[in-house]
Amino acid sequence: MKTKDSVLKLLKERGGASVSGQEIAAMLGISRNAVWKAVNSLRLSGCNIDGGTNRGYALISIGGKPKLKSIRSGMNGEDADIFIFDTVTSTNDIALDMLKDGARHGTAVVAHSQTQGRGRTGRSFFSPAGSGIYLSIIINRNIEADNLLAVTPAAAVATRRAIDNVCGKQCLIKWVNDLYLDDKKVCGILTQSVMGTDGKISGIVVGIGVNFVAVPLPEDIKNKAGALFELPPDIDRDRLIGAIISQFLSLADRLGDRTFMEEYRAHSMILGERVSYERGGIEYCGTATDIDDDGALYVTLYGGTVTKINSGEVSIRRLPS
């Protein structure tokens, strides 16, 4: 492991507490000058490290702020308006306001951090500065009623593709809207819609949160959540943001053909697995046997009955073998 990676790992383990240069040097068996050089190198790579000589060092955040040029480098020429913010409540909040104000199809909102990032059913999404991707994309065409249920699965496939292409990481899809790596959640997707004055859906905002680099996590999620990388890689996080936007807009333009659902099923982490779900306060157990082209899950119960579960209707969890 490189010296700067060892220093970063130690600072991460301290969870934001200050550590003296002398203590770091002693723990890693290096000189204080080597510590100083490693800290400077980490700062140049985008890490926000507070402190200095005689004050100790504390890790504030890992990655630098997103940059427009770097994001566009991953988009393969895809045309989209991109707005970058430092800190927001959530990128979905900003994108929903933009959608109501007439933002064009494909507009993307990117943030360095979120104070109220959220997932499905009101769950919070931990969004510290610099370590993750916090992205929302506006879709306001090709959103006929028949296509609405396909939007979230399309976003999952697009994000999985982008992570594979840019990072070389093979994620699996947990029905209906999460990506997992090594049995830990690394991505969540939240789709929200806006109704027009005619009572029809006028547009959709798809929020995508990806844990790019591991950071100390809150107690309630530290055994459930993971990250694409344990330490900052040479891979540009902004390039991955651009690739996700590009891949998703490509699929959003042809939601009706549903060919991407074959990929969704091929990378499902629950098909063939024992699962349980709750409906009407009653828990049911069975085997996940199929996912249709609208994203509905079919579970064969232990008595042989097949039940169809729609997106947002229930929660699914894998059971141990």
Sequence and secondary structure as in RCSB ss.txt:
>XXXX:A:sequence
MKTKDSVLKLLKERGGASVSGQEIAAMLGISRNAVWKAVNSLRLSGCNIDGGTNRGYALISIGGKPKLKSIRSGM
NGEDADIFIFDTVTSTNDIALDMLKDGARHGTAVVAHSQTQGRGRTGRSFFSPAGSGIYLSIIINRNIEADNLLA
VTPAAAVATRRAIDNVCGKQCLIKWVNDLYLDDKKVCGILTQSVMGTDGKISGIVVGIGVNFVAVPLPEDIKNKA
GALFELPPDIDRDRLIGAIISQFLSLADRLGDRTFMEEYRAHSMILGERVSYERGGIEYCGTATDIDDDGALYVT
LYGGTVTKINSGEVSIRRLPS
>XXXX:A:secstr
  HHHHHHHHHHHTTT  B HHHHHHHHT  HHHHHHHHHHHHHTT EEEEETTTEEEEEESS    HHHHHTTT
TT    EEEEEEES HHHHHHHHHHTT  TT EEEEEEESS B GGG B    TTTEEEEEEEE SS  GGGGGG
HHHHHHHHHHHHHHHHH    EEETTTEEEETTEEEEEEEEEEEE TTSSEEEEEEEEEEE B     TTTTTTB
  SBSS  SS HHHHHHHHHHHHHHHHTTGGG THHHHHHHTBSSTTSEEEEEETTEEEEEEEEEE TT  EEEE
ETTS EEEE TTT  EEE   
